[in-house]
Amino acid sequence: MVVVDSSALIPLAWVGHLDLIGSAFEDVRTTKPVQDEVLTEGKRGTAALDDFLETVAVHEPPDAADNVASLEGIAVADASVILLAEDDEEILIANDKGLIEVARSHGVECWWVTTLLLHCTKNGELTASEATDVLYELVDEGMNLHPKVYAQVQRKLRELGD
């Protein structure tokens, strides 16, 4: 099982690769605040996100989400996915450094979108070349990725392609 945050869903929707989440995980969950964040009429990717979320279990935010958000200095949506992942010891996929730092302090295993790409490549859902193309598309469409991380992921994808 996996919990997904808007910071992972949005860039994957931009490039038409929300299917990678379902390829890697049979049971995908998120929270109502995340659903509300990503389903914004007039924003690119909203139709794809709406279709994708029909196949995802969407949970109400845990009772402690407001308190955790206040104490940790994060949004309620971020606190809600952290707590949902923490409750069932699930992986959290996100692309937000602050969220991931807080999630890890709660003992939650976190994957970046790039981790998902590498996982899908290692498991044969994508070839190294396809994963490299997706990486290019993500960055080209505006997903934030530190240049060092970009270079490391490219190197790892080349290794996986050998």
PyRosetta script that sets phi, psi and omega in degrees:
from pyrosetta import init, pose_from_sequence

init()
pose = pose_from_sequence("MVVVDSSALIPLAWVGHLDLIGSAFEDVRTTKPVQDEVLTEGKRGTAALDDFLETVAVHEPPDAADNVASLEGIAVADASVILLAEDDEEILIANDKGLIEVARSHGVECWWVTTLLLHCTKNGELTASEATDVLYELVDEGMNLHPKVYAQVQRKLRELGD")
pose.set_psi(1, 153.5)
pose.set_omega(1, -179.3)
pose.set_phi(2, -144.8)
pose.set_psi(2, 148.7)
pose.set_omega(2, 173.4)
pose.set_phi(3, -111.5)
pose.set_psi(3, 135.8)
pose.set_omega(3, -178.8)
pose.set_phi(4, -118.2)
pose.set_psi(4, 143.3)
pose.set_omega(4, 178.5)
pose.set_phi(5, -105.2)
pose.set_psi(5, 159.8)
pose.set_omega(5, 179.4)
pose.set_phi(6, -59.6)
pose.set_psi(6, -31.4)
pose.set_omega(6, -178.1)
pose.set_phi(7, -67.0)
pose.set_psi(7, -18.5)
pose.set_omega(7, 173.1)
pose.set_phi(8, -96.9)
pose.set_psi(8, -39.7)
pose.set_omega(8, -176.7)
pose.set_phi(9, -63.6)
pose.set_psi(9, -44.7)
pose.set_omega(9, -173.7)
pose.set_phi(10, -62.7)
pose.set_psi(10, -52.5)
pose.set_omega(10, -180.0)
pose.set_phi(11, -64.3)
pose.set_psi(11, -35.0)
pose.set_omega(11, 177.8)
pose.set_phi(12, -66.1)
pose.set_psi(12, -34.8)
pose.set_omega(12, 175.8)
pose.set_phi(13, -67.2)
pose.set_psi(13, -39.7)
pose.set_omega(13, 180.0)
pose.set_phi(14, -56.6)
pose.set_psi(14, -35.8)
pose.set_omega(14, -175.9)
pose.set_phi(15, -103.8)
pose.set_psi(15, 7.7)
pose.set_omega(15, 176.0)
pose.set_phi(16, 71.3)
pose.set_psi(16, 33.2)
pose.set_omega(16, -176.9)
pose.set_phi(17, -127.8)
pose.set_psi(17, 34.4)
pose.set_omega(17, 173.1)
pose.set_phi(18, -62.4)
pose.set_psi(18, -24.2)
pose.set_omega(18, -180.0)
pose.set_phi(19, -60.4)
pose.set_psi(19, -22.1)
pose.set_omega(19, 179.9)
pose.set_phi(20, -62.6)
pose.set_psi(20, -32.4)
pose.set_omega(20, 179.4)
pose.set_phi(21, -65.4)
pose.set_psi(21, -46.6)
pose.set_omega(21, 179.0)
pose.set_phi(22, -68.7)
pose.set_psi(22, -26.9)
pose.set_omega(22, 176.4)
pose.set_phi(23, -68.5)
pose.set_psi(23, -34.9)
pose.set_omega(23, -176.4)
pose.set_phi(24, -88.8)
pose.set_psi(24, -26.2)
pose.set_omega(24, -174.8)
pose.set_phi(25, -138.1)
pose.set_psi(25, 135.0)
pose.set_omega(25, 178.4)
pose.set_phi(26, -77.2)
pose.set_psi(26, -37.8)
pose.set_omega(26, -175.9)
pose.set_phi(27, -112.4)
pose.set_psi(27, 113.4)
pose.set_omega(27, -177.3)
pose.set_phi(28, -115.8)
pose.set_psi(28, 133.3)
pose.set_omega(28, -179.3)
pose.set_phi(29, -132.9)
pose.set_psi(29, 157.0)
pose.set_omega(29, 171.9)
pose.set_phi(30, -153.7)
pose.set_psi(30, -171.7)
pose.set_omega(30, -178.8)
pose.set_phi(31, -119.3)
pose.set_psi(31, 161.4)
pose.set_omega(31, 179.6)
pose.set_phi(32, -57.9)
pose.set_psi(32, -42.0)
pose.set_omega(32, 177.6)
pose.set_phi(33, -60.7)
pose.set_psi(33, -35.7)
pose.set_omega(33, 177.2)
pose.set_phi(34, -68.7)
pose.set_psi(34, -44.1)
pose.set_omega(34, 177.3)
pose.set_phi(35, -56.0)
pose.set_psi(35, -45.1)
pose.set_omega(35, 179.7)
pose.set_phi(36, -63.2)
pose.set_psi(36, -36.3)
pose.set_omega(36, 178.8)
pose.set_phi(37, -64.4)
pose.set_psi(37, -41.9)
pose.set_omega(37, -171.8)
pose.set_phi(38, -88.2)
pose.set_psi(38, -20.7)
pose.set_omega(38, -179.2)
pose.set_phi(39, -95.5)
pose.set_psi(39, 73.0)
pose.set_omega(39, -179.4)
pose.set_phi(40, -111.3)
pose.set_psi(40, 112.4)
pose.set_omega(40, -178.8)
pose.set_phi(41, -57.1)
pose.set_psi(41, 140.5)
pose.set_omega(41, 177.8)
pose.set_phi(42, 88.0)
pose.set_psi(42, -3.5)
pose.set_omega(42, 177.8)
pose.set_phi(43, -101.3)
pose.set_psi(43, 142.1)
pose.set_omega(43, -178.3)
pose.set_phi(44, -63.2)
pose.set_psi(44, 140.1)
pose.set_omega(44, 179.6)
pose.set_phi(45, 91.0)
pose.set_psi(45, -7.8)
pose.set_omega(45, -175.3)
pose.set_phi(46, -63.7)
pose.set_psi(46, -40.4)
pose.set_omega(46, -180.0)
pose.set_phi(47, -63.4)
pose.set_psi(47, -43.3)
pose.set_omega(47, 178.9)
pose.set_phi(48, -65.1)
pose.set_psi(48, -39.7)
pose.set_omega(48, 178.6)
pose.set_phi(49, -66.2)
pose.set_psi(49, -38.3)
pose.set_omega(49, 178.0)
pose.set_phi(50, -62.1)
pose.set_psi(50, -45.5)
pose.set_omega(50, 177.2)
pose.set_phi(51, -62.1)
pose.set_psi(51, -45.7)
pose.set_omega(51, -178.3)
pose.set_phi(52, -61.9)
pose.set_psi(52, -44.1)
pose.set_omega(52, -175.7)
pose.set_phi(53, -69.1)
pose.set_psi(53, -15.1)
pose.set_omega(53, 174.0)
pose.set_phi(54, -66.4)
pose.set_psi(54, -22.3)
pose.set_omega(54, -178.9)
pose.set_phi(55, -100.4)
pose.set_psi(55, 4.3)
pose.set_omega(55, -174.1)
pose.set_phi(56, -112.3)
pose.set_psi(56, 140.1)
pose.set_omega(56, 173.9)
pose.set_phi(57, -75.5)
pose.set_psi(57, 117.3)
pose.set_omega(57, -179.2)
pose.set_phi(58, -104.9)
pose.set_psi(58, 120.5)
pose.set_omega(58, -175.6)
pose.set_phi(59, -105.8)
pose.set_psi(59, 149.9)
pose.set_omega(59, 170.7)
pose.set_phi(60, -65.7)
pose.set_psi(60, 150.8)
pose.set_omega(60, 179.7)
pose.set_phi(61, -64.4)
pose.set_psi(61, 141.4)
pose.set_omega(61, 175.9)
pose.set_phi(62, -58.1)
pose.set_psi(62, 151.8)
pose.set_omega(62, -177.2)
pose.set_phi(63, -54.6)
pose.set_psi(63, -34.3)
pose.set_omega(63, -175.4)
pose.set_phi(64, -82.5)
pose.set_psi(64, -0.1)
pose.set_omega(64, -173.6)
pose.set_phi(65, -59.3)
pose.set_psi(65, -44.5)
pose.set_omega(65, -179.9)
pose.set_phi(66, -62.0)
pose.set_psi(66, -43.3)
pose.set_omega(66, -179.4)
pose.set_phi(67, -66.7)
pose.set_psi(67, -46.2)
pose.set_omega(67, 179.3)
pose.set_phi(68, -62.7)
pose.set_psi(68, -41.6)
pose.set_omega(68, 179.0)
pose.set_phi(69, -59.4)
pose.set_psi(69, -44.9)
pose.set_omega(69, 179.9)
pose.set_phi(70, -65.1)
pose.set_psi(70, -47.0)
pose.set_omega(70, -178.0)
pose.set_phi(71, -66.9)
pose.set_psi(71, -37.2)
pose.set_omega(71, -175.5)
pose.set_phi(72, -92.2)
pose.set_psi(72, -9.1)
pose.set_omega(72, -180.0)
pose.set_phi(73, 71.4)
pose.set_psi(73, 36.5)
pose.set_omega(73, 179.6)
pose.set_phi(74, -125.2)
pose.set_psi(74, 169.7)
pose.set_omega(74, 178.5)
pose.set_phi(75, -71.4)
pose.set_psi(75, 154.2)
pose.set_omega(75, 178.2)
pose.set_phi(76, -60.4)
pose.set_psi(76, -38.7)
pose.set_omega(76, 178.3)
pose.set_phi(77, -59.7)
pose.set_psi(77, -42.0)
pose.set_omega(77, 178.7)
pose.set_phi(78, -65.3)
pose.set_psi(78, -45.2)
pose.set_omega(78, 178.4)
pose.set_phi(79, -61.3)
pose.set_psi(79, -37.3)
pose.set_omega(79, -177.1)
pose.set_phi(80, -65.3)
pose.set_psi(80, -40.6)
pose.set_omega(80, 179.4)
pose.set_phi(81, -73.7)
pose.set_psi(81, -33.8)
pose.set_omega(81, 176.9)
pose.set_phi(82, -61.8)
pose.set_psi(82, -48.6)
pose.set_omega(82, -178.3)
pose.set_phi(83, -66.8)
pose.set_psi(83, -36.9)
pose.set_omega(83, 177.8)
pose.set_phi(84, -63.8)
pose.set_psi(84, -44.4)
pose.set_omega(84, 178.6)
pose.set_phi(85, -67.4)
pose.set_psi(85, -39.5)
pose.set_omega(85, -179.1)
pose.set_phi(86, -64.3)
pose.set_psi(86, -40.9)
pose.set_omega(86, -176.8)
pose.set_phi(87, -57.4)
pose.set_psi(87, -41.7)
pose.set_omega(87, -176.3)
pose.set_phi(88, -112.1)
pose.set_psi(88, 16.3)
pose.set_omega(88, 179.3)
pose.set_phi(89, 51.9)
pose.set_psi(89, 49.9)
pose.set_omega(89, -180.0)
pose.set_phi(90, -99.9)
pose.set_psi(90, 161.9)
pose.set_omega(90, 173.5)
pose.set_phi(91, -76.5)
pose.set_psi(91, 143.5)
pose.set_omega(91, 175.1)
pose.set_phi(92, -113.4)
pose.set_psi(92, 124.1)
pose.set_omega(92, 175.5)
pose.set_phi(93, -101.1)
pose.set_psi(93, 124.0)
pose.set_omega(93, -179.1)
pose.set_phi(94, -149.8)
pose.set_psi(94, 170.9)
pose.set_omega(94, 175.3)
pose.set_phi(95, -138.2)
pose.set_psi(95, 38.8)
pose.set_omega(95, -177.1)
pose.set_phi(96, -128.2)
pose.set_psi(96, 113.0)
pose.set_omega(96, -174.5)
pose.set_phi(97, -57.7)
pose.set_psi(97, -45.0)
pose.set_omega(97, -179.5)
pose.set_phi(98, -62.3)
pose.set_psi(98, -43.8)
pose.set_omega(98, 178.0)
pose.set_phi(99, -61.5)
pose.set_psi(99, -45.6)
pose.set_omega(99, -178.2)
pose.set_phi(100, -64.9)
pose.set_psi(100, -39.4)
pose.set_omega(100, 177.5)
pose.set_phi(101, -61.1)
pose.set_psi(101, -44.3)
pose.set_omega(101, 179.2)
pose.set_phi(102, -67.3)
pose.set_psi(102, -44.1)
pose.set_omega(102, -179.9)
pose.set_phi(103, -58.5)
pose.set_psi(103, -44.3)
pose.set_omega(103, 179.7)
pose.set_phi(104, -64.4)
pose.set_psi(104, -33.5)
pose.set_omega(104, 177.2)
pose.set_phi(105, -67.7)
pose.set_psi(105, -18.6)
pose.set_omega(105, 175.9)
pose.set_phi(106, -94.6)
pose.set_psi(106, 5.9)
pose.set_omega(106, 178.2)
pose.set_phi(107, 79.6)
pose.set_psi(107, 17.5)
pose.set_omega(107, -178.9)
pose.set_phi(108, -88.8)
pose.set_psi(108, 131.5)
pose.set_omega(108, 173.7)
pose.set_phi(109, -73.9)
pose.set_psi(109, 129.1)
pose.set_omega(109, -176.4)
pose.set_phi(110, -120.3)
pose.set_psi(110, 142.0)
pose.set_omega(110, 172.6)
pose.set_phi(111, -119.8)
pose.set_psi(111, 138.0)
pose.set_omega(111, 168.8)
pose.set_phi(112, -80.9)
pose.set_psi(112, 168.4)
pose.set_omega(112, 173.8)
pose.set_phi(113, -60.3)
pose.set_psi(113, -36.1)
pose.set_omega(113, 178.5)
pose.set_phi(114, -66.1)
pose.set_psi(114, -33.7)
pose.set_omega(114, 175.8)
pose.set_phi(115, -62.9)
pose.set_psi(115, -41.7)
pose.set_omega(115, 177.1)
pose.set_phi(116, -60.6)
pose.set_psi(116, -43.8)
pose.set_omega(116, 177.7)
pose.set_phi(117, -59.5)
pose.set_psi(117, -46.7)
pose.set_omega(117, 179.7)
pose.set_phi(118, -63.8)
pose.set_psi(118, -42.3)
pose.set_omega(118, 178.5)
pose.set_phi(119, -60.6)
pose.set_psi(119, -46.3)
pose.set_omega(119, -179.8)
pose.set_phi(120, -64.2)
pose.set_psi(120, -32.3)
pose.set_omega(120, 177.9)
pose.set_phi(121, -72.3)
pose.set_psi(121, -46.9)
pose.set_omega(121, 179.1)
pose.set_phi(122, -59.6)
pose.set_psi(122, -35.1)
pose.set_omega(122, -176.9)
pose.set_phi(123, -91.9)
pose.set_psi(123, 4.2)
pose.set_omega(123, 174.5)
pose.set_phi(124, 82.4)
pose.set_psi(124, 7.9)
pose.set_omega(124, 176.1)
pose.set_phi(125, -74.4)
pose.set_psi(125, -24.3)
pose.set_omega(125, 175.8)
pose.set_phi(126, -135.4)
pose.set_psi(126, 146.2)
pose.set_omega(126, 169.1)
pose.set_phi(127, -79.4)
pose.set_psi(127, 164.1)
pose.set_omega(127, 177.8)
pose.set_phi(128, -60.2)
pose.set_psi(128, -37.7)
pose.set_omega(128, 178.4)
pose.set_phi(129, -65.6)
pose.set_psi(129, -43.2)
pose.set_omega(129, 178.1)
pose.set_phi(130, -64.4)
pose.set_psi(130, -42.2)
pose.set_omega(130, 179.2)
pose.set_phi(131, -64.0)
pose.set_psi(131, -38.7)
pose.set_omega(131, 176.9)
pose.set_phi(132, -62.8)
pose.set_psi(132, -41.7)
pose.set_omega(132, 177.6)
pose.set_phi(133, -62.3)
pose.set_psi(133, -42.4)
pose.set_omega(133, 178.1)
pose.set_phi(134, -63.1)
pose.set_psi(134, -42.3)
pose.set_omega(134, 178.0)
pose.set_phi(135, -59.0)
pose.set_psi(135, -47.1)
pose.set_omega(135, 177.5)
pose.set_phi(136, -57.7)
pose.set_psi(136, -46.1)
pose.set_omega(136, -178.9)
pose.set_phi(137, -61.5)
pose.set_psi(137, -44.7)
pose.set_omega(137, -179.6)
pose.set_phi(138, -58.5)
pose.set_psi(138, -47.8)
pose.set_omega(138, -179.3)
pose.set_phi(139, -67.8)
pose.set_psi(139, -41.8)
pose.set_omega(139, 179.9)
pose.set_phi(140, -62.3)
pose.set_psi(140, -33.6)
pose.set_omega(140, -179.0)
pose.set_phi(141, -85.3)
pose.set_psi(141, -4.0)
pose.set_omega(141, 172.4)
pose.set_phi(142, 114.4)
pose.set_psi(142, 7.3)
pose.set_omega(142, 176.5)
pose.set_phi(143, -69.1)
pose.set_psi(143, 130.1)
pose.set_omega(143, -179.7)
pose.set_phi(144, -73.3)
pose.set_psi(144, 127.5)
pose.set_omega(144, 180.0)
pose.set_phi(145, -150.2)
pose.set_psi(145, 123.6)
pose.set_omega(145, 179.7)
pose.set_phi(146, -62.4)
pose.set_psi(146, 139.7)
pose.set_omega(146, -179.5)
pose.set_phi(147, -54.9)
pose.set_psi(147, -36.9)
pose.set_omega(147, 178.0)
pose.set_phi(148, -63.2)
pose.set_psi(148, -42.9)
pose.set_omega(148, 179.7)
pose.set_phi(149, -65.1)
pose.set_psi(149, -43.1)
pose.set_omega(149, 178.6)
pose.set_phi(150, -56.7)
pose.set_psi(150, -47.5)
pose.set_omega(150, -179.9)
pose.set_phi(151, -64.6)
pose.set_psi(151, -41.0)
pose.set_omega(151, 179.6)
pose.set_phi(152, -65.3)
pose.set_psi(152, -41.0)
pose.set_omega(152, 179.2)
pose.set_phi(153, -66.4)
pose.set_psi(153, -42.6)
pose.set_omega(153, 176.9)
pose.set_phi(154, -58.7)
pose.set_psi(154, -44.2)
pose.set_omega(154, 179.6)
pose.set_phi(155, -61.3)
pose.set_psi(155, -45.6)
pose.set_omega(155, -179.3)
pose.set_phi(156, -64.4)
pose.set_psi(156, -38.6)
pose.set_omega(156, 178.0)
pose.set_phi(157, -65.8)
pose.set_psi(157, -37.8)
pose.set_omega(157, 175.4)
pose.set_phi(158, -62.0)
pose.set_psi(158, -42.8)
pose.set_omega(158, 178.1)
pose.set_phi(159, -61.6)
pose.set_psi(159, -41.8)
pose.set_omega(159, 179.9)
pose.set_phi(160, -68.0)
pose.set_psi(160, -25.6)
pose.set_omega(160, 179.9)
pose.set_phi(161, -80.8)
pose.set_psi(161, -14.0)
pose.set_omega(161, -179.3)
pose.set_phi(162, -73.4)
pose.dump_pdb("model.pdb")
